[in-house]
Amino acid sequence: MAHGIPWIRPEDAQQELGESLAALRDATGVPAEFSPEVLAETDAVIRDYRLPNVDATGVPFITIDPPGSLDLDQALHIERAAGGYVVRYAIADLPAFVPLGGALDDATRRRGQTLYAPDGRIPLHPAAISEDAASLLPDRIRGAYLFTHHLDADGSVTRTELTRASVRSRARLDYDTVQRALDDGTADDVLVLLREVGLLRVEQERLRGGASLNLPEQQIVRSDGGYALQNRPARPIEDANAQISLLTGMGAARIMLDGGLGVLRTMPAPDPGSIERYREQARALGHPWPAEDTYGEFLRSLHPDRPADLALLHAATSLFRGAGYTAFDGAPPADPEQSAVAAPYAHTTAPLRRLVDRFVLPTCLAIVEGRPVPDDVRRALPDLPELMRDSDRRAGELDRSALDAVEAAVLAAHVGQVFDAVVVVGTEDGTGNGSSKGNNGKGNGHATPTGSNGNGKQPAGTIQVLDPVVSARCIGTMTTGSTVRARLTAADITRRSVTFELA
């Protein structure tokens, strides 16, 4: 790091940070361990599990996940076909491992999703299921919900098929390895086709009017007992892989809408007032939003390495609000779309880590097979939006608070030093949106949109420090999109707060 900010080691702030992170996990109210009753049921369902009859083990699937991942939800294979492509996407057969009405079902409904913290995670399912028996690990025959998407030459879907099948992954790959292979020309045909189809699907997203907020990911990195912060831009192959997941979620949503039953991931379109305020910000920052461009096209034109563009990407979180889940039985929802996807969409592809996907999969399969959706699945659908809303709230609070704690710990020994930064929320009227962490809409509560520090005495905005990567409240009068020098005045691990002032 150019500024020389070290890793947090056990000999300095590590103990205080560890206590803070442990308190955050306790505050979720979700136990890290499962009850003996749940573990006994887990052993029984693994013992009694039977593979699906359809045999797709001859398809050379691969998985692409972060290094070291064992909870592998999806495996893919892509091949050329006459006039287009065939995309096969296998999703872990998790529903078969969770009998509805049992102890494990009850435990997972209360958890909602896997919760992630820098010092560990609180899993949705016991590891014997999520990291072994149901995981699409390489060279093991596993059950899966197999979506087969037929695409034409421009990446448009011509039809989607779904069956439950036995599959076998040939390789567990990670994003860095795949990206290097593509960059140096050593990638195999499936990876080349993934990149090709991914680009076509990005163009389809553009044509639909969809949008992606591609802020660099603010990561907490752990090594040898220490922590550090870094910004990690998304690799191109991650975007391509995400497009296949989106393709599958859109296919599942269409199946459920056609069948008159299901649960969708929905988000309202930005209201006209938010759009106009964002246009004003873009004009003020010297990057006007062309009238003929959709907001997705405009966001794709922004580059986070430019200060004004970085501020606009942070401000764009105001356009991505109101996401939730909508269950329906009979008439479709009045507004079934996820506005950023610009199409109906359902969370489908991560059943090992997210509760709602476990119910979407059997719902879709029953509809495709022309049989009634099982009664216990149907009865569960109306409860899912509230269960997932509570789970998302817990996950968001844990994520934000953990990041704030690590930021404070990284900076604790550097109070008084001056840092280079970009103003992402200024104090000028009409430009602040109040979000101090634009990445995925995160915020640590330090910024205010009115240009004050909350007591009306001192103007304050939000800056993103360039090294280390920290977003924090900064006292002083500042203009959105400008570069500044800021002095660190406080870094409190227990309170999980960081404050700067203009230098």
N, C-alpha and C positions, 0 to 999 in steps of 0.2 A: 504494500500500500504506500502511495506517495507520501501520505502524511505520517506514516509510521505508527498507526494505531495498532497495538498488539492484540493478540488473542487474549481472552480472559482466562487466566490460569487459576488452579486451586489455591495458589499462595496469595492471591489478591482478592478480587470481588467474587470469586467462584462460590464460596460458601453462602454468602448473602443472596446471590442469584439463585443458587440451588434451592434455598428455603423459599424464595419468592415463587419460583416455578412450581414447587411442590404445593404451595398454598393455592396456586391457580388451578392445578388439577383437582385438588380437594374441593375447590369452590364450584366445580361443575356439578357436583353431586353424583357423578357417575363413577362407580368403583372400577379399578383397573382389573380386578380379578372377577371370575365368574363363580357362582355358588356351586357347591357339590352337586346339587340337583341338576343344574345346567350341564355340568361336566359329565355326569352320568348319562344324561340324555344324548349328549354329543357322542359319547362312545357307542351308544346303541345305534344311532342313526348312521354312523360311519360303518359299523359292522353290518347293518342291514341294507346298505345302499346297493342299488342295482343299476348298471349302466343302461343307457337308452339302446333300443334295438337297432336304430338306424346307424350304419357304420360309415363314418367319414374319416376314419383314421388314415386313409390313403392320401388325404389332402395335406401337403407340407406346410402346416401353419407355423407362424412365428409369433413371439410376443416382444413388445418393445415397452420397457418400463424404466424407471430410475434404477441405477445400480443397486444391487443387493435386495431388491424387492422380491418378496415371496408370495404376497397376496395378488396373484395375477388374474385379473378379471377377464381380459380379452385376448384373443389370438386372431390373427388375420392372414388371409391369403388373397392375392390379386393375380388375375391372368387376363390376357387379351382374349377377346371373343370377336366373332364376326360383327363388325360395325361398332365395337366398343369394348367394354370390360365386364368381367364378373368379379365382384368383391364379396368374399366370404368373411364373415365376422362371427367368431364363436365367443359366447359369453358364458361364464361359469354357471354350472347347474346348481346354483345355491338353493333355489326353492326346494329341491329334493332333500336337502339336509336340515330343513327347519320345519318340522311338523306344526301346522297351525294349531294354536290352543295349548301348546306345551310350554315347558319352562324356558326353553331357548327362545321361542317366539316372543314370549312375554319380555324377556331380558333385552332382546334386540329392539322391540318397540319402544322400550324406555330409553335406550341408548340413541337410536336414530341413525347414527353414522359413527365411523371411526374418528376419534378426536386426536389431533396431532399437537404435540408440544415439543420444544427443543430437546427436552430431557427424556422423551419417550412418548408413547401413544396409549390411548385407551381404545382397545379394539371393539368393533361391532360384534364380532364372532370369536369364539375360541380359536386359537391358532391351529388346533388339530383340523379344523375345517378350512379356515381362510388361507392358511399357509401350507396346507398339505392336501387333504382329501378332495376339496373342491377347487383348489388352485390349478390353473392351466400350466403347470410346471412342465419343463421339456422332457421328452422321452417317456411320458406316462400317459396312459389312456384315461381320459376324463370325460365326464358327461358335459354337455353344453347345449345352450340354445343357439342354434345356428341360423343366422340371417344371411341370405344370399341376395345381393343386390345386383341387378342387371342394369348397366349404364350404357348409354349411347356414346358416340365419339366425342361429344362435348361435355360429358360428365353428368348428363341428365338421367334421372332414374326412369327406366321403362317398366320395371316390375320388381317387387321384393317378395321373397319366399322365406318361410320360417319353419323350422322343424327342430325337434330335440334329437341330438345325435351324439355318438361317441367320437371323440376327436383326439388327436395327438400332436402336440407342438414339437417341432424339430429343433428349435433354438430359442433361448432366452437372451434377447439383445437389449442394450441400453441406448439411450438417445445419442450420447457422445460417440459411441462406436459406429452407430448407423450413419450419423452425420459425416464422420471422417471417411467412411467407406464411399459415401456418395460424392464427397468433395474430391477424393483422390481417384475416383473411377474404378474402385474395386468392388462396388456393391453388386449383389446378385439381382436377378430380374425382378423379384418381388419388391425389393426396396426401391428400385428404379421406377417400377410401376406405382408404388405408393407415392413417391414424389410427383409423378405425372398426374395421377388421379387427384392428389391433394390440390395441385394447382388448378385443375379443372373445377374442382368443387369450390375453391376460393372464388373463381370467376362466377360460378352459379350463385354463390352468396352475394356477390356484388350485384348481379342481375336481379336477385330477389329484393335487394335493398337491405340486406343484413349488415351487421357491424360487429367488429371485434375490437376490444380495447387492449392494445398490445403494449401495455406498460412493462418495462423490465420487472422481473420478479425480485422482490426484496427477500433474500434468503438468509436464514440463520444457519451457519455452517459449524459443524461440531467435529473436532479432531483432538485426539489425545487428551480428552477431558476439558478442552477449552472451547470457546465460542468466538465467532467473528461474523460480521455482516458483509454481504456482497450483493450487488445488482447482477442478475443473470438474465440477459436478453433471451427470448425464446429462440431455440434453434429452428430453422425452416422445417425440419422433419417433424418436430412437435406439432407445428401447425397442420401439416399434412395428416398426421395421425389423429389429431383432434377432429379433422374434417370427416374421417371415417366414423368416429363416434357420433358426430352430429348427424351424419347420414343415417345411421342406425336409429338414433333417437327420433328423427323425423319420420322414419319408416314405421316405428312403433306407434307414434302419435296418430299417423294416418290409419293404421290398422284399428286402433281403439275408437277413433272417430267414426270409421265406417261401421264398426260393431256396436256403437252406441253405449259404450261402457269403458271407463278407464280413469286414469289420473294423469294430468298434463303438467309440465313445467311451464308456467305462464309469466309474462311480464308485459305491462302496458306500454304503449308507445310513449315517448317523451311528450309532455304537454307543450302546446305552442309557446307558452311563456318561457319554459326552460330552453327550448330551441332558440328563441330570439335572444335570450340572455347569453347563450353560448355563442351565437353569431356576433354579438357585440364584443365579447371577449376576444374572439378570433380577429376581429377588425382592429381592436385596440392593441393586440400583440403583433400586428403586422403580417398576419397569415389569414386573410379573409377567406371565408367559406363560400366557394362559388355557388351561386343560386341553383345551377343545374346539377350539382353533386348531391347525392344522398349523404346522410351523416356517416354512413359506413365508408363511403368513398373518401370523405374528408378525413376521417380518422386514419385511414390507411396511408394518407399523404403525410402524416406527422412522423417525425423522427425524434426519439427521446434524447438523442445526443445534442439536440439544439435546445437552448434554455427556454425560448418562447414556446416551442413545440412541447417540451416536457410539461410546462405549466398548463398548456391546453389539454394534454392527455390527462393530467390530474383533474382538471375542471370537468372533463367529459364524464366523470363518474356521476354527475348530476343527470345524465341522460340514461343511466342504467339503474333505475330504481323501481322498486315495487315487485321484484321477482317473488314468486310463490308457487304453490301447487293448487291445482283445481281438479277436484274429482267430479265425475258426472255419471249418470245412469239414466239413459233414455235420450233426452234432448242434449245436443252438444252445448258446451259453454258459450255464452254470448260473445266472448272474446277469447278464442282458443289459442291465439298466437303467443309465442315468445318473441317480443319485438326485435331483440338483437339478432335472433336467428331469422326473423322475418318469415316465420312459418310455424305451424303447430309442432311441438317438440315434447318429448318425454324423457326423463332420466331413466335409462335402460341398461347402460353398459358397465355399471360398477356395483353389482349386487353384493360383493364381498365387503364393501366399504360404505354402502348407503342403503337404508331400509327400503325406500320406495321402489327401487329397481326390482326387488324380490317379488313384488306384487304385479308390476308391469309385465314381467316376462310370462308368467302363466296366463295372465289375462289375454295377452296377444296370441299366445299359442292356441288357446281355446277358441278364440274368434277365427283364426286362420283355419283350424281344423273343423269348424262348423259345429262345435258342441258348446253346451252351456258353460260359462265361466263357473268354476267351483263355488258353491255357496259361501264357504268360509273366506275365500278370496274376495268375493263380491261384497260381503259384509264389512270387510276390512277397509275397502277403498275410501269411504267417507271420512275415516279417522286419520288417514295419512297426511292430509295438508297440515293439520294442527301438530301432529307428531313431528313432522319434518320442520315446521316453523320453529318449534321449541328446540329441536336439535341444531338447526342452523344458527339460532341465537347463541346457544352454548358454544358452538364451534367458533363463531365470529368473535365472541368475547374472549375466549381462550387464545385465539390467534392474535388478536390485537394486543391483549395484555402481555402475552409472552414476548411479542416483538418489542413492546415498550420496555419491558424489564431488561431484555438483552441489550437494547440500545443504551439504556442507562448504565448498564454494567460495562459495556465497551468503552463508554466515555467517562466513567467515574474518575479515572486517574488523570483526566485531561481538562479539568475545569480551569478556565482562564486562558486556554489556547484559542487561537483564531483559525477559522476554517473557511474554505471556499464553498459557496452554496448558490442555489438557484431559488428564487422566490416563486413558489407555486400558488400561494394565496396572498395577494398584496393587501394593503390597507386602503387603497383607493376605493371610493364608493362604486358599487355595482360590479366589482370584479371578484370578490371573495365568494367562495361557495361553502366555506366552513369545513371542508374535508382536508385533514392534514396528511392523510396517507391515501393517495389516489389509487394505489395498486389494489384492484378488486374492491374499491370502495371502502378500504380500511380507514380508520381514523382513531387517533389516540386521545381525542378530546382536547387537544392543546390549542387548536386554532379557533378563531371566531370570525364570522363573516363581516362583522361590522367595523373591523379595524381597531377594536379595543381589546384589552386583556380580560374582559368580563366585568371589570369594576368601573369602566368608563374613564380611567385615568391615563393609561398608557396605550398608545397604538401598538398593535401586534399583528403579525401575519404568520404565514407558515413557510418555512424554507425546506429544501432538500439539500442536505450536506452531500458533497460529492465524494468525500473520502474521510471516514467510512460512510456508507449509504444510510443516512438517518433523515427522517422527516420529523420536524419539531417546531414548536412555537418559537417565534423570534420577536423580541420587543424592538420597536422602531417603526418609522414610516418607510414603506417600501412599495415598489411597483411590481405587479405580477409579471413574471417572465424575465426579470432582470437578474444579473449576477451580482452577488454581494459578498462581503467578508463579514463573518459573524463570530462573536466571541461566546464560548460556552460558559454560562453563568451558574448552571445547576444540573446535576445528574444524580437523581435519587432512585436507587434500585428498589427500595421498599415501596415507595409511592409510584414507581414505574413512570417517572416523569423526567423530561429533559427540557431545558430552556436555554435559549441563546438571546443575545442582543446584538444589534448592528455594531460593528467595530468601526 
